[in-house]
């Protein structure tokens, strides 16, 4: 057999395999990324919508500790004289994955954002620790900041979670609303304390012109 005669069947064989792959991807409703070795699988984005009960309470965001971790603060207080009771507490902040990706794209929070504030006690004596403090025990308190412009005047609301059950809506007169409105540097949120996001907000020009100090 001549060389050209051998090449032609091989080319037709390769074409057949390629066609089967394309038809297979169309038939099952999926499509491989251009370079799956480097890009990885395409996973659908989770829903942004917060889930409420029939009486307007917020369902607990189970699995929030698998969300995007933003920052931790130790014994932070926004009022002078607060935190002088001797108790030491860590504040941990998590953002829902879809909200985080939206922030990366635009420098602000998309509608449906969920931000979780979790408080845990700060321990000093434990195991081999000789200095400094570490997070210990179960969460002392969980609060969620929700962006839902169709549901809340001003777009945002706070929910406090009791030991069990859905979160309770804090009234608009609660101090946290005015504090966030007056001092939050991006969309009433304290991005000034989230170092990985503050740079992104500045690049998008979404930081308040007069950022509070």
N, C-alpha and C positions, 0 to 999 in steps of 0.2 A: 504494500500500500504506500502511495506517495505521501509525503509530509502534509501537503495541503488536504488530502483526503482524511488524515487523522485529526487535523485541527478542527474541521467543520463539525464533526459529531460532538467533540468536546465543547465547542462553543454553544451548540444547541442544548447540550446537557446542562451547562451553567445557566443558560437562559430559562430553562424549565424550572430549575431549583429556585431561581430568583422570583419567577412568576408565582410559584406555590407559596413562598414566603409572603409576598405582597397580598395575594388573595386571602391567605390565612389571617393576616392582620386586619384586613377589611371585614372578614366574615365574623370575627369575634369582637369587633367594636373597639379594638385597641390599636395603638400605633407605637412602634418603638421609637425612642428618641434618636436623633441623628448619630449620636455616639454614646451608646448605653454604657460603655466601659468607663466613661468619664463623667457622664451626667447623672447616672443612676436612674431608678424607676421614677415615673411621674405619679405622684400620689395626689388624689383630689384634695382640695383645700377643705378643712372642716367648716361647718356652718358658723357664721358670726353671731347668729341670733341668740340672745340670752333667753333662758327658759323660765317662765313665771308660772306660779300656781293660779288657780281661778280667783283667789282673793288678792292677787297683786304682789305676793311675796316672790322672792327670787330663789329658784332651786339651787341647792349647793353645787358649786362647780367641782364635781368629783374629778380627781386626777389632776388638779391644778398644779401639783408639784412636778408633773411631767411637762408643764408649759415652759415658756421662755423665762428664765430667771433674769431679772433686771438689776437688782441691787439689794444690799442689806445695810441697815443703819443700827447703831448701838446707842441706846439711851437717848434717842433723838426726841426733842420737844420743840414745839413752835411757840411756846409761851415761857416767859421768864419766870423762874421760881418753880417750874414744874419738874417732876422727876426727882424730887428731893426726899422721897420716902425710903430710899435705900434699896429699892428693887431695880435690878438691871435687866433690860429687855432688848432682844434683837427684833428688828422689823425686817421682814423679807418680802420682796415684791415680785410678783409673777404676772406675765401678760399672756393672754390667749394667743396661740401660734398665728392664727389668721390676722389678729390685730397687730402683732409684731411685724409681720410681713408687710401689712399695709403701711405701717409707720416707716419702714425702710424705703418704701416706694415714694412716699409723699412728705415725710417729715411731720406728720400729724396722725391722729388716731381715726380710723374709719368708724362708721356707725356700727354698733354692735360690740364694741370693744369691752372686754372684761379685764380689769386689773385687780389682782388679789393682794391684799396686805395681810400677812401672817405674822403674829407675834409669838415669840418663844423666849422662855427664860434664859438668862445668861448664867452659866455655871462657872465657878472658879476652881473648886476642888473636885477632882475626878480623875481616876485612872493615873496616868503618869504626868498629868498637867501640873506644872509648877508656877506658871505665871500666865497672865492674860485670861481671856474668857472664851467660852465655847457655848454653842447652843445646846440646850438640854431639854428633855421631856417633851410632852405633847404640846401642841399649839395652845397658847393661852386664849387667843382671840383671833377671829378671822373676819375681815371686812372686805367688801367688794365694791369697786367703783365702776359703774356701768355707763356706757354712752349709748343712749337710745333716744334719738331726737324726736321720734314719733310719739314717745310715751311721756317724756319728762320735759317740763319747761326749763330752758337753759341747756337741755341736751344731756345732762349728766345727773346721776343719782347715786346715793350711797346706801348700801345694805349691810347691816350688822347681823352676824349669825350667832344664835344662841347655841347651847350645848348640843341640841338636836333640832332637826326640822329646818325648813327654809328660812332664808334671810328676811329680816324685817326692814322695811324702808325707813330711813331716817328722814324726818320732816325737813322741808326746805329752810326752816329757821335754824336748823342745827349749825353750829359754828363751822363745821368742816366745809360747808358750801361756800361761805364768804371767804374763808381762808384760801381755798383752792382758786376761787375766782380772782382774788386780789394778788395772789403770790405765785400761782402756777405759771411757768414760763411758756408752756406749749398747751393750748387747748384746755386750760384750767388744771393741768396736771403738773406734778413736780418733777419734770424732766431734768431740772437742774441737779437732781440727786441721782440721776441714772447716767453715769459717765459714757456708756456705750451708745446712748441715744442722743445725748446733747449735741455731739459733733454732727450727727446726721441732721438734726433739726436746724442747726446753723447752716449747713450746706444747702438746705432747702429754703432757708429764709423764713422759717416758721416760729422762731423764738421772738418773744415780745421785744419791741424796740428798747424798752426800759426794763430789763430783767431785774427783778428784786434781788437784793444782796442779803 
